[in-house]
Amino acid sequence: MTTKTPENTRLPLAISAEDITAARERLRGVAHQTPVMHSSTADRITGGQLFFKCENFQRMGAFKFRGAYNALARFSPEQARCGVIAFSSGNHAQAIALSARLLGMPSVLVMPQDSPAAKLAATREYQQGQPRSEVVLYDRYTEDREALGRRLAQERGMTLIPPYDHVDVMAGQGTAAAELIDEVGPLDRLLVCLGGGGLLAGCAVAARAQCPEVQVVGVEPLAGNDVQQSLALGHIVHIDTPKTLADGAQTQHCGELTFPVIQRLVSEVVTVTDEQLVKAMRFFAERMKMVVEPTGCLAAAAVLEGVVPVRGERVGVIISGGNVDLQRYATLLAGT
């Protein structure tokens, strides 16, 4: 467990509550207002009152649609004509591909060659019929996706939209927490899945604006605890690509824009193991009849496993996505 470190609180953060309000207007009628679900079993296990914000029911199956569409909706006509490029382990790629199709622009997606088959297939399906759109594969363990994305963007004259370190992406992701609190009222604690920090940063800004006393907690995989290390040292730490079931959180470092927000507004960052993620997946399948991908279980695993005690509290839990290959899903749940 790592708490936030001191920082210069006078410096402005990358996004504000007003940016999230503007994003909500752009997303109105386009993004789903996803359901908030409750489980008496989860409440009994934890001793708290849990509210699960189910972004696995968002368009393309994850919260990433919010940030992607918000960013692309702000393109100039020239940017839209030239198109968008993005690098992603899967969900951001799908979100960009779908948003680009809805807005009528080309998209090039740089994805790991070992991305889940379902995420690759969905991304390519969203691109069908869109000219100059394609998926470019790379090796996540030997190649630098950020450098590859920048090079392709320059060569093709496209706008690069990173998966988390972008103001419009962060603001879009924050709309999930804003919706949650609008629906259920004030929270004592909000747990958020953590990879590069876009969702956590956006949700922290939204939550703290609506509930100034709320404790915001980020949850990352134990094998990829770069943000936890970064908070302890007071600067962004770069790690090797972590090997974890949470493929959406296989990031090597936090963002230059997301990290200051996390330092200032997030109470702590904790970690969970792959085994705990699988247990959370099984809980959702058995008790709540939902398919949730490993990355989407990060926040839930932390509360269900008691990593973050919440007895007597009103607790928001962001379920970030449900895009998982069904054969792999079945294997994980079966424990084989």
Short mmCIF file of the C-alpha atoms (twelve columns), coordinates in Angstrom:
data_MODEL
# 
_entry.id   MODEL 
# 
loop_
_atom_site.group_PDB 
_atom_site.id 
_atom_site.type_symbol 
_atom_site.label_atom_id 
_atom_site.label_alt_id 
_atom_site.label_comp_id 
_atom_site.label_asym_id 
_atom_site.label_seq_id 
_atom_site.Cartn_x 
_atom_site.Cartn_y 
_atom_site.Cartn_z 
_atom_site.pdbx_PDB_model_num 
ATOM 1   C CA . MET A 1   0.000   0.000   0.000   1 
ATOM 2   C CA . THR A 2   1.372   3.402   -0.964  1 
ATOM 3   C CA . THR A 3   -0.036  6.779   -0.044  1 
ATOM 4   C CA . LYS A 4   0.390   9.934   -2.071  1 
ATOM 5   C CA . THR A 5   3.586   11.945  -1.779  1 
ATOM 6   C CA . PRO A 6   3.890   15.710  -1.194  1 
ATOM 7   C CA . GLU A 7   3.809   17.910  -4.285  1 
ATOM 8   C CA . ASN A 8   3.387   21.531  -5.316  1 
ATOM 9   C CA . THR A 9   -0.350  21.998  -4.909  1 
ATOM 10  C CA . ARG A 10  -0.225  25.409  -6.569  1 
ATOM 11  C CA . LEU A 11  0.450   23.989  -10.033 1 
ATOM 12  C CA . PRO A 12  -2.693  23.596  -12.168 1 
ATOM 13  C CA . LEU A 13  -3.756  20.077  -13.077 1 
ATOM 14  C CA . ALA A 14  -4.227  18.972  -16.690 1 
ATOM 15  C CA . ILE A 15  -8.024  18.784  -16.428 1 
ATOM 16  C CA . SER A 16  -10.757 20.341  -14.327 1 
ATOM 17  C CA . ALA A 17  -14.311 19.497  -13.348 1 
ATOM 18  C CA . GLU A 18  -15.435 21.878  -16.105 1 
ATOM 19  C CA . ASP A 19  -13.612 19.729  -18.702 1 
ATOM 20  C CA . ILE A 20  -15.521 16.683  -17.479 1 
ATOM 21  C CA . THR A 21  -18.818 18.567  -17.668 1 
ATOM 22  C CA . ALA A 22  -18.019 19.530  -21.269 1 
ATOM 23  C CA . ALA A 23  -17.146 15.921  -22.058 1 
ATOM 24  C CA . ARG A 24  -20.489 14.773  -20.692 1 
ATOM 25  C CA . GLU A 25  -22.232 17.079  -23.153 1 
ATOM 26  C CA . ARG A 26  -20.231 15.696  -26.100 1 
ATOM 27  C CA . LEU A 27  -21.009 12.135  -25.026 1 
ATOM 28  C CA . ARG A 28  -24.700 12.746  -24.397 1 
ATOM 29  C CA . GLY A 29  -26.760 10.479  -26.649 1 
ATOM 30  C CA . VAL A 30  -23.614 8.742   -27.943 1 
ATOM 31  C CA . ALA A 31  -22.077 6.911   -24.976 1 
ATOM 32  C CA . HIS A 32  -24.220 4.646   -22.820 1 
ATOM 33  C CA . GLN A 33  -25.054 5.791   -19.320 1 
ATOM 34  C CA . THR A 34  -23.993 2.460   -17.898 1 
ATOM 35  C CA . PRO A 35  -25.910 0.772   -15.071 1 
ATOM 36  C CA . VAL A 36  -24.902 0.869   -11.424 1 
ATOM 37  C CA . MET A 37  -25.374 -2.567  -9.897  1 
ATOM 38  C CA . HIS A 38  -25.593 -3.787  -6.325  1 
ATOM 39  C CA . SER A 39  -24.828 -7.131  -4.678  1 
ATOM 40  C CA . SER A 40  -26.023 -8.068  -1.207  1 
ATOM 41  C CA . THR A 41  -23.359 -10.797 -1.195  1 
ATOM 42  C CA . ALA A 42  -20.605 -8.240  -1.873  1 
ATOM 43  C CA . ASP A 43  -21.968 -6.054  0.922   1 
ATOM 44  C CA . ARG A 44  -21.986 -8.999  3.311   1 
ATOM 45  C CA . ILE A 45  -18.417 -9.980  2.390   1 
ATOM 46  C CA . THR A 46  -17.028 -6.465  2.786   1 
ATOM 47  C CA . GLY A 47  -19.275 -4.931  5.424   1 
ATOM 48  C CA . GLY A 48  -19.781 -1.900  3.192   1 
ATOM 49  C CA . GLN A 49  -22.413 -0.733  0.733   1 
ATOM 50  C CA . LEU A 50  -20.945 -1.238  -2.735  1 
ATOM 51  C CA . PHE A 51  -22.051 0.419   -5.967  1 
ATOM 52  C CA . PHE A 52  -20.567 -1.172  -9.100  1 
ATOM 53  C CA . LYS A 53  -20.365 1.183   -12.108 1 
ATOM 54  C CA . CYS A 54  -20.553 -1.317  -14.968 1 
ATOM 55  C CA . GLU A 55  -18.461 -0.013  -17.842 1 
ATOM 56  C CA . ASN A 56  -18.422 -3.553  -19.235 1 
ATOM 57  C CA . PHE A 57  -21.825 -2.518  -20.642 1 
ATOM 58  C CA . GLN A 58  -20.392 0.590   -22.336 1 
ATOM 59  C CA . ARG A 59  -20.201 0.775   -26.138 1 
ATOM 60  C CA . MET A 60  -17.395 -1.546  -27.348 1 
ATOM 61  C CA . GLY A 61  -17.403 -3.083  -23.868 1 
ATOM 62  C CA . ALA A 62  -15.210 -0.703  -21.865 1 
ATOM 63  C CA . PHE A 63  -14.875 2.800   -20.422 1 
ATOM 64  C CA . LYS A 64  -12.350 3.650   -23.140 1 
ATOM 65  C CA . PHE A 65  -15.136 4.736   -25.490 1 
ATOM 66  C CA . ARG A 66  -15.751 7.786   -23.326 1 
ATOM 67  C CA . GLY A 67  -12.258 9.220   -23.704 1 
ATOM 68  C CA . ALA A 68  -11.785 8.194   -27.319 1 
ATOM 69  C CA . TYR A 69  -15.000 9.760   -28.558 1 
ATOM 70  C CA . ASN A 70  -14.476 12.916  -26.505 1 
ATOM 71  C CA . ALA A 71  -11.016 13.364  -28.041 1 
ATOM 72  C CA . LEU A 72  -12.031 12.674  -31.638 1 
ATOM 73  C CA . ALA A 73  -15.139 14.856  -31.378 1 
ATOM 74  C CA . ARG A 74  -12.808 17.821  -30.824 1 
ATOM 75  C CA . PHE A 75  -10.799 17.262  -34.038 1 
ATOM 76  C CA . SER A 76  -10.655 20.067  -36.564 1 
ATOM 77  C CA . PRO A 77  -12.016 19.303  -40.066 1 
ATOM 78  C CA . GLU A 78  -8.423  18.869  -41.296 1 
ATOM 79  C CA . GLN A 79  -7.562  16.457  -38.491 1 
ATOM 80  C CA . ALA A 80  -10.723 14.465  -39.190 1 
ATOM 81  C CA . ARG A 81  -9.854  14.256  -42.891 1 
ATOM 82  C CA . CYS A 82  -6.353  12.937  -42.170 1 
ATOM 83  C CA . GLY A 83  -7.520  10.563  -39.455 1 
ATOM 84  C CA . VAL A 84  -6.366  9.229   -36.114 1 
ATOM 85  C CA . ILE A 85  -3.666  6.831   -34.962 1 
ATOM 86  C CA . ALA A 86  -3.477  5.168   -31.549 1 
ATOM 87  C CA . PHE A 87  -1.514  2.475   -29.740 1 
ATOM 88  C CA . SER A 88  -3.330  0.113   -27.415 1 
ATOM 89  C CA . SER A 89  -3.460  -3.344  -25.900 1 
ATOM 90  C CA . GLY A 90  -7.028  -3.604  -27.116 1 
ATOM 91  C CA . ASN A 91  -9.772  -1.531  -25.496 1 
ATOM 92  C CA . HIS A 92  -8.465  1.902   -26.510 1 
ATOM 93  C CA . ALA A 93  -7.959  0.535   -30.029 1 
ATOM 94  C CA . GLN A 94  -11.564 -0.622  -30.201 1 
ATOM 95  C CA . ALA A 95  -12.768 2.675   -28.773 1 
ATOM 96  C CA . ILE A 96  -10.803 4.714   -31.308 1 
ATOM 97  C CA . ALA A 97  -11.921 2.493   -34.191 1 
ATOM 98  C CA . LEU A 98  -15.591 2.788   -33.232 1 
ATOM 99  C CA . SER A 99  -15.393 6.518   -32.531 1 
ATOM 100 C CA . ALA A 100 -13.597 7.129   -35.838 1 
ATOM 101 C CA . ARG A 101 -16.287 5.193   -37.692 1 
ATOM 102 C CA . LEU A 102 -19.049 7.165   -35.991 1 
ATOM 103 C CA . LEU A 103 -17.297 10.432  -36.874 1 
ATOM 104 C CA . GLY A 104 -16.364 9.352   -40.406 1 
ATOM 105 C CA . MET A 105 -12.569 9.385   -40.211 1 
ATOM 106 C CA . PRO A 106 -9.772  6.873   -40.943 1 
ATOM 107 C CA . SER A 107 -8.021  5.089   -38.079 1 
ATOM 108 C CA . VAL A 108 -4.736  3.223   -37.721 1 
ATOM 109 C CA . LEU A 109 -4.369  1.136   -34.560 1 
ATOM 110 C CA . VAL A 110 -1.022  -0.118  -33.258 1 
ATOM 111 C CA . MET A 111 -1.738  -3.264  -31.222 1 
ATOM 112 C CA . PRO A 112 0.366   -6.023  -29.616 1 
ATOM 113 C CA . GLN A 113 0.549   -9.160  -31.696 1 
ATOM 114 C CA . ASP A 114 -0.533  -11.140 -28.621 1 
ATOM 115 C CA . SER A 115 -3.617  -9.017  -27.984 1 
ATOM 116 C CA . PRO A 116 -6.675  -11.062 -27.024 1 
ATOM 117 C CA . ALA A 117 -8.203  -12.432 -30.211 1 
ATOM 118 C CA . ALA A 118 -11.589 -10.952 -29.363 1 
ATOM 119 C CA . LYS A 119 -10.120 -7.442  -29.068 1 
ATOM 120 C CA . LEU A 120 -8.249  -7.742  -32.379 1 
ATOM 121 C CA . ALA A 121 -11.321 -9.060  -34.170 1 
ATOM 122 C CA . ALA A 122 -13.582 -6.350  -32.769 1 
ATOM 123 C CA . THR A 123 -11.138 -3.580  -33.691 1 
ATOM 124 C CA . ARG A 124 -10.921 -4.793  -37.281 1 
ATOM 125 C CA . GLU A 125 -14.694 -5.128  -37.468 1 
ATOM 126 C CA . TYR A 126 -15.181 -1.521  -36.342 1 
ATOM 127 C CA . GLN A 127 -12.790 -0.433  -39.120 1 
ATOM 128 C CA . GLN A 128 -14.654 -2.218  -41.914 1 
ATOM 129 C CA . GLY A 129 -15.666 0.144   -44.692 1 
ATOM 130 C CA . GLN A 130 -13.446 2.945   -43.427 1 
ATOM 131 C CA . PRO A 131 -10.808 3.917   -46.025 1 
ATOM 132 C CA . ARG A 132 -7.134  4.062   -45.005 1 
ATOM 133 C CA . SER A 133 -7.908  2.192   -41.782 1 
ATOM 134 C CA . GLU A 134 -5.824  -0.744  -40.550 1 
ATOM 135 C CA . VAL A 135 -4.340  -2.567  -37.563 1 
ATOM 136 C CA . VAL A 136 -0.533  -2.571  -37.231 1 
ATOM 137 C CA . LEU A 137 0.838   -5.334  -34.984 1 
ATOM 138 C CA . TYR A 138 3.976   -5.116  -32.825 1 
ATOM 139 C CA . ASP A 139 5.797   -7.147  -30.150 1 
ATOM 140 C CA . ARG A 140 4.965   -5.600  -26.776 1 
ATOM 141 C CA . TYR A 141 8.058   -7.096  -25.116 1 
ATOM 142 C CA . THR A 142 10.669  -5.950  -27.657 1 
ATOM 143 C CA . GLU A 143 9.210   -2.889  -29.434 1 
ATOM 144 C CA . ASP A 144 8.328   0.593   -28.179 1 
ATOM 145 C CA . ARG A 145 4.684   1.207   -29.063 1 
ATOM 146 C CA . GLU A 146 4.901   4.912   -28.296 1 
ATOM 147 C CA . ALA A 147 7.831   5.432   -30.660 1 
ATOM 148 C CA . LEU A 148 6.094   3.349   -33.331 1 
ATOM 149 C CA . GLY A 149 2.900   5.354   -32.952 1 
ATOM 150 C CA . ARG A 150 4.719   8.692   -33.190 1 
ATOM 151 C CA . ARG A 151 6.619   7.578   -36.296 1 
ATOM 152 C CA . LEU A 152 3.503   6.366   -38.092 1 
ATOM 153 C CA . ALA A 153 1.584   9.518   -37.157 1 
ATOM 154 C CA . GLN A 154 4.330   11.680  -38.646 1 
ATOM 155 C CA . GLU A 155 4.647   9.565   -41.788 1 
ATOM 156 C CA . ARG A 156 0.906   9.504   -42.460 1 
ATOM 157 C CA . GLY A 157 -0.052  12.968  -41.247 1 
ATOM 158 C CA . MET A 158 -2.485  11.551  -38.680 1 
ATOM 159 C CA . THR A 159 -3.235  12.774  -35.161 1 
ATOM 160 C CA . LEU A 160 -1.935  10.535  -32.386 1 
ATOM 161 C CA . ILE A 161 -4.342  9.967   -29.488 1 
ATOM 162 C CA . PRO A 162 -2.581  8.070   -26.677 1 
ATOM 163 C CA . PRO A 163 -4.586  5.704   -24.458 1 
ATOM 164 C CA . TYR A 164 -4.370  7.749   -21.278 1 
ATOM 165 C CA . ASP A 165 -1.981  10.722  -21.297 1 
ATOM 166 C CA . HIS A 166 -4.235  13.200  -23.108 1 
ATOM 167 C CA . VAL A 167 -6.488  15.863  -21.636 1 
ATOM 168 C CA . ASP A 168 -9.576  14.986  -23.689 1 
ATOM 169 C CA . VAL A 169 -9.134  11.273  -23.001 1 
ATOM 170 C CA . MET A 170 -8.793  11.918  -19.261 1 
ATOM 171 C CA . ALA A 171 -11.832 14.189  -19.190 1 
ATOM 172 C CA . GLY A 172 -13.919 11.650  -21.071 1 
ATOM 173 C CA . GLN A 173 -12.983 8.852   -18.687 1 
ATOM 174 C CA . GLY A 174 -13.922 11.008  -15.709 1 
ATOM 175 C CA . THR A 175 -17.546 11.063  -16.851 1 
ATOM 176 C CA . ALA A 176 -17.934 7.510   -15.494 1 
ATOM 177 C CA . ALA A 177 -17.413 8.677   -11.902 1 
ATOM 178 C CA . ALA A 178 -19.539 11.772  -12.441 1 
ATOM 179 C CA . GLU A 179 -22.458 9.607   -13.590 1 
ATOM 180 C CA . LEU A 180 -21.983 7.192   -10.699 1 
ATOM 181 C CA . ILE A 181 -22.136 9.897   -8.033  1 
ATOM 182 C CA . ASP A 182 -25.068 11.624  -9.724  1 
ATOM 183 C CA . GLU A 183 -26.994 8.364   -9.488  1 
ATOM 184 C CA . VAL A 184 -26.099 7.064   -6.015  1 
ATOM 185 C CA . GLY A 185 -25.145 10.197  -4.118  1 
ATOM 186 C CA . PRO A 186 -22.063 10.940  -1.987  1 
ATOM 187 C CA . LEU A 187 -19.447 8.224   -1.485  1 
ATOM 188 C CA . ASP A 188 -16.939 7.603   1.260   1 
ATOM 189 C CA . ARG A 189 -14.547 5.822   -1.083  1 
ATOM 190 C CA . LEU A 190 -14.116 5.262   -4.816  1 
ATOM 191 C CA . LEU A 191 -11.984 2.405   -6.181  1 
ATOM 192 C CA . VAL A 192 -10.718 2.685   -9.748  1 
ATOM 193 C CA . CYS A 193 -8.779  0.325   -12.032 1 
ATOM 194 C CA . LEU A 194 -5.304  1.644   -12.847 1 
ATOM 195 C CA . GLY A 195 -3.030  1.190   -15.847 1 
ATOM 196 C CA . GLY A 196 -1.598  4.407   -17.242 1 
ATOM 197 C CA . GLY A 197 -3.841  6.537   -15.062 1 
ATOM 198 C CA . GLY A 198 -6.331  8.096   -17.479 1 
ATOM 199 C CA . LEU A 199 -9.385  6.563   -15.834 1 
ATOM 200 C CA . LEU A 200 -8.069  7.117   -12.319 1 
ATOM 201 C CA . ALA A 201 -7.096  10.739  -12.964 1 
ATOM 202 C CA . GLY A 202 -10.378 11.614  -14.643 1 
ATOM 203 C CA . CYS A 203 -12.457 9.881   -11.988 1 
ATOM 204 C CA . ALA A 204 -10.467 11.516  -9.195  1 
ATOM 205 C CA . VAL A 205 -11.144 14.997  -10.579 1 
ATOM 206 C CA . ALA A 206 -14.840 14.238  -11.036 1 
ATOM 207 C CA . ALA A 207 -15.287 12.563  -7.661  1 
ATOM 208 C CA . ARG A 208 -13.411 15.144  -5.622  1 
ATOM 209 C CA . ALA A 209 -15.412 17.929  -7.294  1 
ATOM 210 C CA . GLN A 210 -18.709 16.299  -6.335  1 
ATOM 211 C CA . CYS A 211 -17.608 14.745  -2.994  1 
ATOM 212 C CA . PRO A 212 -14.635 16.712  -1.648  1 
ATOM 213 C CA . GLU A 213 -14.052 14.264  1.220   1 
ATOM 214 C CA . VAL A 214 -14.170 11.059  -0.847  1 
ATOM 215 C CA . GLN A 215 -11.119 8.806   -0.648  1 
ATOM 216 C CA . VAL A 216 -10.076 7.803   -4.168  1 
ATOM 217 C CA . VAL A 217 -8.073  4.570   -4.459  1 
ATOM 218 C CA . GLY A 218 -6.238  3.300   -7.537  1 
ATOM 219 C CA . VAL A 219 -5.742  -0.443  -8.017  1 
ATOM 220 C CA . GLU A 220 -3.051  -1.887  -10.289 1 
ATOM 221 C CA . PRO A 221 -1.714  -5.429  -10.811 1 
ATOM 222 C CA . LEU A 222 1.017   -6.537  -8.422  1 
ATOM 223 C CA . ALA A 223 3.291   -7.383  -11.366 1 
ATOM 224 C CA . GLY A 224 2.880   -3.865  -12.774 1 
ATOM 225 C CA . ASN A 225 2.950   -1.540  -9.787  1 
ATOM 226 C CA . ASP A 226 4.739   1.311   -11.539 1 
ATOM 227 C CA . VAL A 227 2.360   3.965   -10.180 1 
ATOM 228 C CA . GLN A 228 2.776   2.697   -6.644  1 
ATOM 229 C CA . GLN A 229 6.551   2.915   -7.071  1 
ATOM 230 C CA . SER A 230 6.244   6.356   -8.643  1 
ATOM 231 C CA . LEU A 231 4.248   7.718   -5.717  1 
ATOM 232 C CA . ALA A 232 6.770   6.349   -3.235  1 
ATOM 233 C CA . LEU A 233 9.679   8.004   -5.054  1 
ATOM 234 C CA . GLY A 234 7.886   11.202  -6.075  1 
ATOM 235 C CA . HIS A 235 8.573   10.840  -9.805  1 
ATOM 236 C CA . ILE A 236 7.429   8.658   -12.691 1 
ATOM 237 C CA . VAL A 237 9.059   5.218   -12.660 1 
ATOM 238 C CA . HIS A 238 9.499   3.213   -15.872 1 
ATOM 239 C CA . ILE A 239 9.252   -0.592  -15.636 1 
ATOM 240 C CA . ASP A 240 9.519   -3.492  -18.056 1 
ATOM 241 C CA . THR A 241 6.224   -4.609  -19.581 1 
ATOM 242 C CA . PRO A 242 4.576   -6.532  -16.734 1 
ATOM 243 C CA . LYS A 243 3.381   -10.080 -17.217 1 
ATOM 244 C CA . THR A 244 -0.142  -10.138 -15.827 1 
ATOM 245 C CA . LEU A 245 -3.603  -11.343 -16.781 1 
ATOM 246 C CA . ALA A 246 -4.662  -7.691  -16.711 1 
ATOM 247 C CA . ASP A 247 -3.572  -6.987  -20.283 1 
ATOM 248 C CA . GLY A 248 -5.180  -3.541  -20.184 1 
ATOM 249 C CA . ALA A 249 -2.837  -2.585  -17.352 1 
ATOM 250 C CA . GLN A 250 0.411   -3.784  -18.925 1 
ATOM 251 C CA . THR A 251 1.690   -0.224  -19.023 1 
ATOM 252 C CA . GLN A 252 5.332   0.620   -18.418 1 
ATOM 253 C CA . HIS A 253 4.825   3.993   -16.798 1 
ATOM 254 C CA . CYS A 254 2.258   6.534   -15.692 1 
ATOM 255 C CA . GLY A 255 1.478   9.561   -17.841 1 
ATOM 256 C CA . GLU A 256 3.105   12.968  -17.551 1 
ATOM 257 C CA . LEU A 257 -0.388  14.458  -17.299 1 
ATOM 258 C CA . THR A 258 -2.031  11.755  -15.216 1 
ATOM 259 C CA . PHE A 259 0.674   11.436  -12.551 1 
ATOM 260 C CA . PRO A 260 0.299   14.934  -11.006 1 
ATOM 261 C CA . VAL A 261 -3.459  14.398  -10.731 1 
ATOM 262 C CA . ILE A 262 -2.910  11.075  -8.982  1 
ATOM 263 C CA . GLN A 263 -0.333  12.623  -6.640  1 
ATOM 264 C CA . ARG A 264 -2.722  15.364  -5.582  1 
ATOM 265 C CA . LEU A 265 -6.159  13.765  -5.563  1 
ATOM 266 C CA . VAL A 266 -5.699  10.012  -5.032  1 
ATOM 267 C CA . SER A 267 -5.499  8.811   -1.431  1 
ATOM 268 C CA . GLU A 268 -3.584  5.608   -2.120  1 
ATOM 269 C CA . VAL A 269 -2.646  3.028   -4.716  1 
ATOM 270 C CA . VAL A 270 -2.856  -0.664  -3.885  1 
ATOM 271 C CA . THR A 271 -2.174  -3.852  -5.828  1 
ATOM 272 C CA . VAL A 272 -3.872  -7.196  -6.400  1 
ATOM 273 C CA . THR A 273 -2.579  -10.499 -7.749  1 
ATOM 274 C CA . ASP A 274 -3.692  -12.362 -10.851 1 
ATOM 275 C CA . GLU A 275 -5.242  -15.001 -8.580  1 
ATOM 276 C CA . GLN A 276 -7.346  -12.328 -6.919  1 
ATOM 277 C CA . LEU A 277 -8.441  -11.051 -10.330 1 
ATOM 278 C CA . VAL A 278 -9.659  -14.513 -11.315 1 
ATOM 279 C CA . LYS A 279 -11.576 -14.823 -8.033  1 
ATOM 280 C CA . ALA A 280 -13.279 -11.506 -8.789  1 
ATOM 281 C CA . MET A 281 -14.115 -12.666 -12.320 1 
ATOM 282 C CA . ARG A 282 -15.693 -15.774 -10.833 1 
ATOM 283 C CA . PHE A 283 -17.648 -13.683 -8.325  1 
ATOM 284 C CA . PHE A 284 -19.122 -11.530 -11.065 1 
ATOM 285 C CA . ALA A 285 -20.027 -14.569 -13.163 1 
ATOM 286 C CA . GLU A 286 -21.588 -16.556 -10.330 1 
ATOM 287 C CA . ARG A 287 -23.197 -13.858 -8.205  1 
ATOM 288 C CA . MET A 288 -23.928 -10.988 -10.580 1 
ATOM 289 C CA . LYS A 289 -24.203 -12.857 -13.905 1 
ATOM 290 C CA . MET A 290 -21.685 -10.567 -15.623 1 
ATOM 291 C CA . VAL A 291 -18.662 -11.144 -17.849 1 
ATOM 292 C CA . VAL A 292 -15.798 -8.938  -16.678 1 
ATOM 293 C CA . GLU A 293 -12.262 -9.027  -18.094 1 
ATOM 294 C CA . PRO A 294 -9.258  -9.369  -15.763 1 
ATOM 295 C CA . THR A 295 -8.314  -5.673  -15.995 1 
ATOM 296 C CA . GLY A 296 -11.907 -4.724  -15.332 1 
ATOM 297 C CA . CYS A 297 -11.740 -6.615  -12.016 1 
ATOM 298 C CA . LEU A 298 -8.826  -4.677  -10.506 1 
ATOM 299 C CA . ALA A 299 -10.867 -2.313  -8.334  1 
ATOM 300 C CA . ALA A 300 -13.408 -4.961  -7.386  1 
ATOM 301 C CA . ALA A 301 -10.731 -7.482  -6.408  1 
ATOM 302 C CA . ALA A 302 -9.175  -4.996  -3.999  1 
ATOM 303 C CA . VAL A 303 -12.409 -4.512  -2.098  1 
ATOM 304 C CA . LEU A 304 -13.704 -8.084  -2.294  1 
ATOM 305 C CA . GLU A 305 -10.368 -9.478  -1.086  1 
ATOM 306 C CA . GLY A 306 -10.124 -7.004  1.775   1 
ATOM 307 C CA . VAL A 307 -7.037  -5.246  0.411   1 
ATOM 308 C CA . VAL A 308 -8.986  -2.040  1.043   1 
ATOM 309 C CA . PRO A 309 -11.210 -2.360  4.143   1 
ATOM 310 C CA . VAL A 310 -14.563 -0.616  3.636   1 
ATOM 311 C CA . ARG A 311 -16.734 -1.717  6.568   1 
ATOM 312 C CA . GLY A 312 -19.509 0.795   7.207   1 
ATOM 313 C CA . GLU A 313 -18.697 2.827   4.081   1 
ATOM 314 C CA . ARG A 314 -20.539 3.754   0.890   1 
ATOM 315 C CA . VAL A 315 -18.178 2.637   -1.829  1 
ATOM 316 C CA . GLY A 316 -18.098 3.168   -5.585  1 
ATOM 317 C CA . VAL A 317 -16.307 0.519   -7.641  1 
ATOM 318 C CA . ILE A 318 -15.500 1.076   -11.299 1 
ATOM 319 C CA . ILE A 319 -15.726 -2.080  -13.418 1 
ATOM 320 C CA . SER A 320 -13.670 -0.925  -16.372 1 
ATOM 321 C CA . GLY A 321 -14.498 -3.458  -19.076 1 
ATOM 322 C CA . GLY A 322 -15.714 -6.859  -20.209 1 
ATOM 323 C CA . ASN A 323 -13.732 -7.631  -23.360 1 
ATOM 324 C CA . VAL A 324 -12.209 -11.061 -22.897 1 
ATOM 325 C CA . ASP A 325 -11.746 -14.025 -25.222 1 
ATOM 326 C CA . LEU A 326 -14.453 -16.495 -24.174 1 
ATOM 327 C CA . GLN A 327 -12.241 -19.573 -24.404 1 
ATOM 328 C CA . ARG A 328 -9.635  -17.923 -22.183 1 
ATOM 329 C CA . TYR A 329 -12.397 -16.709 -19.887 1 
ATOM 330 C CA . ALA A 330 -13.747 -20.218 -19.467 1 
ATOM 331 C CA . THR A 331 -10.267 -21.606 -18.825 1 
ATOM 332 C CA . LEU A 332 -9.552  -19.007 -16.142 1 
ATOM 333 C CA . LEU A 333 -12.847 -19.599 -14.360 1 
ATOM 334 C CA . ALA A 334 -12.394 -23.367 -14.523 1 
ATOM 335 C CA . GLY A 335 -8.939  -23.020 -12.976 1 
ATOM 336 C CA . THR A 336 -7.253  -25.135 -15.650 1 
# 
